[in-house]
Amino acid sequence: MDALLSYADVTEHYGITVPSMRNRVLRGDAPTPVLGRGGRVRGWRREEIERYDRVHTMSREQYLYKKRTR
């Protein structure tokens, strides 16, 4: 199993702060994290970050005309 990405790694990838990433996780607007005991976030799998990026990326045309393909 590959090493998990930390909050620092994921926030650097998205260009946001750690508190912003925590808020996104709480709202469900972030890639699915790997949870430890008690529901604490342990990290993210690289494959999950890549899958989330593919699904949540729109082209300029899709953004302007609200066409979303998955």
N, C-alpha and C positions, 0 to 999 in steps of 0.2 A: 504494500500500500504506500502511495506517495505521502510525503509530509503534507500536513494541512497548512493552508494559507492563514495567516493571522489577520487581526483587525488592521494592523499597520500595512500589511501587504495589499489587502483589499481596498483600503482607503486610498492608498497610493495609485492603485489601478484606476479607480473612479475619480480621483482628484477631489476628494472631499475629506472632511475631518472625521475623527473617530466618533465624536458625539452624533454627528449627522448619520454615520453608518449605523450606529446603535438605534437611532430613531427609525431608520428605514427597516431594520430587522424587526423592530417592535410592530411597525405598521404592516409588515409583510411585503414591502416594496424592495426586497433585496434577494439575492440568490439564497437558496435554502442552506443554512449552516448545518454543520455537524454538531449535535448537542451532546453534552456530557450529563452526568448525574445531576439531578435537580433542574434540568433544563437550561443550564448555562452553555453559552456558545463556546465550543472548543476551537472552531476554525471552519474553513471552507475547502472543499475539494476543487482542484483546478478545473476538472471536467464540468463541475456545476457552474463555475464562473463563466466558462466558455459557452455552455448551453444557455445560460441566462442572457448573455450578451447577444447571442444569435437571435433569440426569441424577442428581445426587447430593443432591437435596433431597427430603425426605419430609415428609408432613403429620404432624400429631400422631397421627392414627389409624394411619397406616402405621407410624410409629415404635413405637407401643404394641403393635400386633398383628403387627408384622414383615411387613406386606404391602408389597412394593416394586414400584411400577409405573414403567415407563420409556417 
